[in-house]
Amino acid sequence: MDELIKYIFDKMPAGVIVFDRRLQVVLANKWATLFVKRYPLPDEIEDLNRRIFDAIKSSRVKELFPGEVYLYKKIEGSGSKWTFKLDVCELAEPLVSVFITEESISNKVDLLKVRRHFKLTRRETDVLRRVLNGFKNTDIAEDLEISEQTVKDHLSNIYMKLGVENRFALAQFLLNFPES
């Protein structure tokens, strides 16, 4: 069962970082690890965690944080806006989980339609999604557990099939791809 939980945790399409009372990371999935390799966590995350743990200590968490806690942030170096949802797990040792999701170009494009129209393979579509999410070739290779050369080969095939020459042209083309 632990293997299944780890598999699901690593494959979920959101980053998850779990902090303890000392604000130390006790758990992070694959997406969160990739995120923090590329971008720093916003300073507000540490501040919110500290305030949440102070509220837990004073038994005022439901009073001070009555609803869901969200932070929406544009991060320098990323073309996307990010959502950070903080969730309190009140166990014997309380924890705060931060769920990280990206508002990305890939969420604005019907990739299934693109795949069918341009006869992309499933793996090419996997690479395409990550390119649109701003991943570098090395990050794509690590995430898909393939070599960087294989990523480059898939990108060459994608460029050829869509008639574009680079990532910028690819994103621009797909954002203007007809919806019908």
C-alpha angles and dihedrals in degrees: 000000000000090000091053092049091049090048093052092042092053095043099047111114094238134070115246124194121176120203129196128214091276088057090247119144108248097173137012130172127223095267092051091048090052090047095054091046089058103034138017118248109255113264089237090070092065091045093049092046091051092049092047093051090047089052091049090050091052092043090241101111095115090046097047096035104030097160140025117311115227133172119193114198142170107215122211111250093026125096090208139078115237133213120210114191115191118205128186118224106195104202128143083283105034119225135191119217121203115203112200121201131170130222095216141169090251089065090056095052126072095231093181090058091046090049093052096042095050096032094239118175120241090254092049087053090050089053092044092053091053093046089053089049089058099254118157118231091258091052092048091050092050094045095048093037094235132119122273089241090057089053089052091049091051090048091051090052092048092049091049094048093047096039097237132126107212147008095271093052089045093055092043092049094049094047088056095042108124116258095213 
